Amino acid sequence: MPGPTIDYRISFGNILVMVAMLGSLGVGWGVLNSSSTNLAIRHTELSATVAAQESRIRSLEMTSARVDERMILILDSLRKIEGRLEMVP
């Protein structure tokens, strides 16, 4: 009984499969490259947005600190007035 043999001929079906594989690899590469480019653009947009929001947050924090200081000064003034009112007979 003879052993298994390998047929080294290339048929039209083999060529079609090879062309389809190369085509799908090309399309996949294009989609991946396009997606990568879109992600890079989106990353730069988000970086700019984050930088803008950080400056806005910093501004709000400074404003909040000023308001806190004013409230402390008002509270101290009220305590002084309350102390003077307690001293009045």
N, C-alpha and C positions, 0 to 999 in steps of 0.2 A: 504494500500500500504506500503510495507516494505521500510525502509530507505536504503541508500547505505551501502554496506558491503566492508570490506577490506580483501583481500586474503593474508594470511601470509605465503604462500608456496613459496619456492625458486626453481625456474626452472633452467634448463641448460642455458637458455638465460641470466638470471640474473647473473649467475656465469661467463659467458663469458664477459659480460659487466664489471663486477667487476675486472676481470683479465686484461682486456684491459685498464681500468682506472688506475689500479696500474702500469701496464707496461708503460703507457704514462707518469705517474707521475715520474717514475724512470728515463725514458729517459730525460724528461724535467729537472729533478734535475741534471743529469749528464752533460747535455749541459750547464746549468747555472753555475755549479761548474767549468767546463772547461773554460768557457768564463771568469769567475771571475779570475781564475788563469792566463789566458792569459793577462787580463787587468793589473794584478799586475806586471807581468813580463814586459810588455810594459811600465808601469809607471816607473819602476826602470831604464829601458833603456833611457827613455826620460829625467829623472832626471839627469842621467850622461851626456847626450848630452847637456842639458841646463847648467850644471856646466862647461863643457868644453867651451861652447860658451861664457859664462860670462867671463872666464879668457881671452879668445881671444879678446873680446870686450874691456876689461880693458886694455890689452896690446895696442890695437889700439888707445884707448883714450890717453894713455900716450905718444905714438909716435906722435899723432896729436898735443898734447900740446907742445912737444919739437919742432916740425916743426913750430908751431905758434910763439914760442919764437924766433926761428932763423929768421923767416920772419920779426918780429918786429925789431930785431937787424939790419938786412939788411936794412930795411926801414929807421931806424935812421941813419945808416951810409950814405945812399944815400942822406938824407936830409942835413947832415953835409957837404958832398961833394958839393951838390947843393948850399949851403950857401957860401962855400968858392969860388965856381966858380962865384957867383954873385958879390963877393967882388973884383975879379980880373978885372982890367980896360981894 
